[in-house]
Amino acid sequence: MSTQPPLGISFEFFPPNTEAGREKLDGVRDALAARDPRFFSVTYGAGGSTQARTFDTVKAVRRSGVRTAPHLSCVGSDKSVLRELLQRYREDGVDSLVALRGDLPSGMGGAGELRYANELVEFIREETGDHFKIAVAAYPEAHPQAPSLERDLENFARKARAGADIAITQYFFTADAYFYFVERIRAMGIETPVIPGIMPISNYTKLARFSDACGADIPRWIRKQLEAYGDDSESIQAFGTEVISRLCQRLLEGGAPGLHFYTLNQSAPALRILDNLR
C-alpha cells in the first residue's frame, strides 16, 4: 500500500490492574510515543480503586511527554465529585478530556445529576472555561441504545454544540458508515472534526464479544473469514492487518482528519497497520 502517513494519530489505553500490566504498558506507551501521536487517552472507571488506577495510569502515560486525555463519565457521579476530578486534573497539568455519558455501575440506583454527555460537556465548560480540549464520542452506525439514526444524530449535535472540540468514533469496519455520518452532521451545520476509531483485529473471539456488546457491526465476509481460520492466530493477525490497513487508507484518502487506535494495551497490532500506511 502507498499513501501518506496519518496527519494525526492517537491511541487509547485502559488502566492495568496488575504490576505486570503496568510494566507492560510502559513499553507499549514508549513504542507508540515514537510515532509522534497527537494524544493518548485513558479509559475511565467510576468509583474507588478503579478511579485511582485511572489517575495513576494518566500520570504514567504522561511521562512520555505526549498529551494525555483521561476519559470522564457523568452517569453515577454528582457534580461535586466531577468538580473535584476536574480540579485534580487541572492541578496535575492535564489539559484534555474525553467526555462520555458512561454506563451506570452495577448496583447503583441513580444516574447522578448529569444524565447525558452534552450535559457533562456543558458542565466542564461552565467550571473550567476553555482550559480543557474536549473530545466526545460519535457512532457512525448509531449508538446501540438509540431509537433511530435520526435521534442519534440529534444527540451528537447537542454534544458538539455544547462545546466539544473533536469527536472520536466507535470503531467500525465499513468506511461508508463513517462518510455518511460526517455528511449528515455537516448538513446539520456541525463542523466538529470526527476522528475514526480503529480496532485492530488480532483475536476473533474477543473482537466478536466486544462488537456484540457495543453494537459495532462486523461484516459477514470478515466474520466468515475469521471463523475459517479457527485457532490460527498468525493467519488471523495477517488478515486483520490487511483489512484494517485498507480501511484506514480509504478513510484517510476520503478526508478523515486522523486515526484513533483502540490498542487494548498492545502496540504491535497498531504498529503493523501504521507501517502499511507509509
Secondary structure, DSSP 8 states (H G I E B T S, - for coil): ------SSEEEEE---SSHHHHHHHHHHHHHHHTT--SEEEE----SHHHHHHHHHHHHHHHTTSS-EEEEEE-TTB-HHHHHHHHHHHHHTT--EEEEE-----TT----BS--SHHHHHHHHHHHHTTSSEEEEEE-TT--TT-S-HHHHHHHHHHHHHHH-SEEEEEE-S-HHHHHHHHHHHHHTT----EEEEE---S-HHHHHHHHHHHT----HHHHHHHHHHTT-HHHHHHHHHHHHHHHHHHHHHTT---EEEE-TT-SHHHHHHHHHT-
